[in-house]
Amino acid sequence: MNEALATATVEKDWAKEQLSALIAHILTTHHDYLKKQLPEIAALFRQAFDNHKDSSPCDRILFFHQSFSALSEELQAHLQKEEMILFPFIEGYEQTVE
């Protein structure tokens, strides 16, 4: 195995890290990834629908696109709540405790 890959896959013990470090990891790893991927996946659904709108798979593609859109909206609302409410609260609490 590539040494850099092996090092990258070693998990941190987040119980030993500051909460602000965990928040930064969540934002840069998970939130940034979702914010990039969700629109790209939605574009693929739109493209598939446009390419097959006159064929039999159209109804299934539309169903999956609508389901994905609902999931995407829920995820985006979740991310926003974390970024605007939860994470600032946790960081404020962490500073107070220190």
C-alpha positions in Angstrom: 0.0 0.0 0.0 1.2 3.5 -0.8 2.6 5.1 2.4 0.8 8.4 1.9 -2.5 6.5 1.3 -1.9 4.5 4.5 -1.2 7.6 6.5 -4.3 9.3 5.1 -6.6 6.4 6.0 -5.5 6.3 9.6 -8.4 7.7 11.7 -7.8 10.3 14.3 -9.0 9.7 17.8 -11.5 12.5 17.8 -12.3 12.0 21.5 -8.8 13.4 22.2 -9.2 16.4 19.9 -10.7 19.8 20.6 -14.3 20.2 19.3 -13.2 23.0 17.1 -10.8 20.7 15.3 -13.6 18.2 14.8 -15.9 20.9 13.5 -13.2 22.0 11.0 -12.8 18.5 9.9 -16.5 18.0 9.4 -16.7 21.3 7.4 -13.8 20.7 5.1 -14.3 17.0 4.6 -18.0 16.3 4.7 -19.8 19.7 4.1 -17.5 20.8 1.3 -17.9 17.4 -0.4 -21.7 17.4 -0.2 -21.9 21.0 -1.4 -19.9 20.0 -4.5 -21.5 16.7 -5.2 -25.2 17.4 -4.6 -25.4 19.8 -7.6 -23.4 17.5 -9.8 -25.7 14.6 -9.0 -28.8 16.7 -9.6 -27.3 17.7 -13.0 -26.8 14.1 -13.9 -30.4 13.3 -13.1 -31.6 16.3 -15.2 -29.4 15.1 -18.1 -30.7 11.5 -17.8 -34.3 12.8 -17.8 -33.6 15.1 -20.8 -32.0 12.2 -22.7 -34.9 9.7 -22.0 -37.9 12.0 -21.6 -39.6 10.3 -24.6 -38.9 6.7 -23.5 -40.2 4.2 -20.9 -37.5 4.8 -18.2 -38.6 8.4 -18.0 -41.0 7.8 -15.1 -38.4 6.0 -13.0 -35.8 8.6 -13.7 -38.3 11.3 -12.7 -39.1 9.4 -9.5 -35.5 9.1 -8.5 -34.8 12.7 -9.4 -37.6 13.9 -7.3 -36.5 11.6 -4.4 -32.9 12.8 -4.7 -34.1 16.4 -4.8 -36.0 16.0 -1.6 -33.0 14.3 0.0 -30.7 17.1 -1.2 -32.9 19.8 0.2 -33.0 18.0 3.6 -29.2 17.6 3.6 -28.6 21.2 2.7 -31.0 22.4 5.4 -29.1 20.1 7.9 -25.7 21.5 6.8 -27.0 25.1 7.2 -28.3 24.4 10.7 -25.0 22.9 11.7 -23.0 25.8 10.3 -25.3 28.6 11.5 -26.5 27.3 14.9 -24.9 24.1 16.2 -21.2 24.7 15.3 -21.0 28.3 16.5 -22.7 27.2 19.8 -20.2 24.4 20.3 -17.3 26.6 19.5 -18.6 29.3 21.9 -19.0 26.7 24.6 -15.5 25.3 24.0 -14.0 28.9 24.4 -16.0 29.4 27.6 -14.8 26.2 29.1 -11.2 26.9 28.3 
